[in-house]
Amino acid sequence: MRYQNIVPGRFIDRPNRFIAHVDIDGRKQVVHVKNTGRCKELLIPGAVVYLEGSNDPKRKTEWDLVAVEKGTRLINMDSQAPNRVFCEWVQAGNFLPDVTLIRPETKFGDSRFDFYLEADGKRHFIEVKGVTLEQDGIVRFPDAPTERGVKHIEELIRAKENGYECWVCFVVQMSDVRHFEPNDATHPQFGDALRRAAKAGVRILALDCEVTAESLAINREIAVRL
């Protein structure tokens, strides 16, 4: 996927989950943050950020914050991007052979999964999670407790019991990482649910990405350590 009208800026502060103040060409601007997670290790004063300009005159903010530099690493933090790049990856034939149907936002039980696929005569449910939390090359999810995430995992276990092929796909919004693991320090219940799902036959996949200020694309599968 590609962005349009990208400009750099310097992060100032974040009054709430939805907006930030950014210095763009010497002017303090209010921008929309396309990630409601905490991202405290990313959005620090002075960090170089990248913003996509909007052409919608009805919007209150002109810019979307989509990426940030963390040291020498560029991290995409657009929470809508993982689903978009995963869909592109599937459509390019990189996930499963003979995909005959891909449908987003499909309900099962009390949950709505990101994707329903039909491929090779089998029915698949996939839940996609974007990952921006990194330390020493190890990436983790979640960066804050997520009861909704636990519910999705438990529902995938039930779907598996009902004959579906089920996946949790962690799209790591950066490159050159060592492995993925659940963030048990922040939310042990999510890690426990993920381990139960793996034992029940739900497949856990982690993929890193090629990231530029203007683009994001899935690159390769990385190791998962539960």
Protein Blocks (a to p, Z undefined) as FASTA:
>chain_A
ZZehiacdddfbdfblkbccddeehiacddddfbfbfolmmmgghiacdddddfbfkbmb
fbdcfbdcehjbccdfbfklmmmmmmmmmmnopmbghiabdcehiaehjbccfbdcdeeh
iacdddddddfbdgehiacddfbdcfklmmmmmmmmmmmmnopacddddddfbehifbdc
ddfklmmmlmmmmmmmmmnopacddddddddfkbccdfbdcdddZZ
